[in-house]
Amino acid sequence: MGIETFPEIESFQKLPRQIIIKGGSSSLDEASGDAELRGIVINNCGQSVRDVRANVVLFNEKKIPVLNTSTDVVPDKLPQGAIGTFVFRFKEYRSEISDYHLFTNWRFDDRE
């Protein structure tokens, strides 16, 4: 499901039954030269999840992976229908982030 379909979604019933991750905005800090990528994670799998982490793989202009990292989603526990956020900051990556792949790791929250 591409980002272009998000304006058409009116309710969670139309979303796929999974953990959805979307990159929102990327920016390049002119002063420090650091790149940044922000986005959201939506829990639509039907039950609470915990220990949610966002992972990203960055590709160069030849579609070769050049960087792979992960970060915690805030909050790291998401009940059904909740939305979390993440921010990747790349100190060594000195160009605009344009080609990337996002995915998540998480566990079902069965402690309740």
C-alpha positions as CSV (number, residue, x, y, z in Angstrom):
1,M,0.0,0.0,0.0
2,G,1.6,3.2,-1.1
3,I,1.5,6.6,0.7
4,E,-0.7,8.0,-2.1
5,T,-3.6,5.9,-0.8
6,F,-3.6,7.4,2.6
7,P,-5.8,10.5,1.8
8,E,-8.6,8.0,0.7
9,I,-8.6,6.1,4.0
10,E,-11.5,7.1,6.1
11,S,-11.4,4.5,8.9
12,F,-9.2,1.7,10.2
13,Q,-11.6,-0.9,8.7
14,K,-10.2,0.0,5.2
15,L,-6.5,-0.5,6.3
16,P,-4.9,-4.0,6.0
17,R,-4.8,-6.1,9.2
18,Q,-1.1,-5.5,10.0
19,I,1.4,-3.1,11.5
20,I,1.7,-0.3,9.0
21,I,4.8,1.9,8.8
22,K,5.1,5.0,6.6
23,G,7.9,7.5,6.1
24,G,6.6,11.0,6.3
25,S,9.2,13.6,5.8
26,S,12.9,13.7,5.2
27,S,15.1,16.7,5.7
28,L,18.7,17.7,5.5
29,D,20.1,20.0,8.2
30,E,22.1,22.6,6.4
31,A,24.1,23.6,9.4
32,S,25.3,20.2,10.5
33,G,24.7,18.3,7.3
34,D,22.8,15.5,9.1
35,A,19.9,13.8,7.4
36,E,16.6,13.0,9.1
37,L,13.7,10.8,8.3
38,R,10.4,10.9,10.3
39,G,7.3,8.7,10.1
40,I,4.5,6.9,11.7
41,V,3.5,3.4,12.7
42,I,-0.1,2.3,12.9
43,N,-1.2,-0.8,14.8
44,N,-4.1,-2.4,12.9
45,C,-3.3,-6.1,13.6
46,G,-6.3,-6.6,16.0
47,Q,-4.5,-6.6,19.4
48,S,-1.9,-4.7,21.4
49,V,1.7,-4.9,20.5
50,R,4.9,-4.0,22.4
51,D,8.6,-3.5,21.9
52,V,7.9,-1.8,18.5
53,R,11.0,-0.8,16.5
54,A,11.2,0.9,13.2
55,N,14.0,-0.3,10.8
56,V,15.2,1.5,7.6
57,V,17.5,0.5,4.8
58,L,18.8,3.4,2.7
59,F,19.7,2.9,-1.0
60,N,22.1,4.9,-3.3
61,E,21.3,6.0,-6.8
62,K,22.2,2.5,-8.1
63,K,19.7,0.8,-5.7
64,I,22.5,-0.7,-3.6
65,P,22.0,-0.7,0.2
66,V,24.3,1.8,1.9
67,L,23.0,2.0,5.4
68,N,20.8,0.0,7.7
69,T,19.6,1.0,11.2
70,S,16.7,0.9,13.6
71,T,15.1,3.0,16.3
72,D,12.4,2.8,18.9
73,V,8.9,3.8,18.2
74,V,7.3,6.3,20.6
75,P,5.4,4.9,22.4
76,D,6.8,1.4,22.2
77,K,3.5,-0.2,23.3
78,L,0.6,0.3,20.8
79,P,-3.0,-0.8,21.5
80,Q,-5.2,-1.7,18.5
81,G,-5.7,1.5,16.4
82,A,-2.9,3.5,18.1
83,I,-0.3,5.5,16.1
84,G,3.3,5.8,17.1
85,T,6.1,8.0,15.7
86,F,9.8,7.6,14.9
87,V,12.7,9.7,13.9
88,F,15.9,8.5,12.3
89,R,18.9,10.9,12.5
90,F,21.9,10.1,10.3
91,K,25.2,11.8,11.3
92,E,27.3,10.2,8.6
93,Y,24.7,10.4,5.8
94,R,25.2,13.8,4.1
95,S,22.6,13.8,1.4
96,E,18.8,13.9,1.0
97,I,17.0,10.7,1.8
98,S,15.0,9.7,-1.2
99,D,15.2,5.9,-1.7
100,Y,14.6,3.7,1.4
101,H,12.7,0.7,2.7
102,L,11.0,0.7,6.1
103,F,9.8,-2.3,8.2
104,T,9.0,-3.0,11.8
105,N,9.8,-5.5,14.5
106,W,7.3,-6.1,17.4
107,R,5.8,-8.6,19.8
108,F,2.2,-9.2,20.7
109,D,1.4,-7.7,24.1
110,D,0.0,-10.8,25.9
111,R,1.1,-9.7,29.4
112,E,-2.4,-8.4,30.3
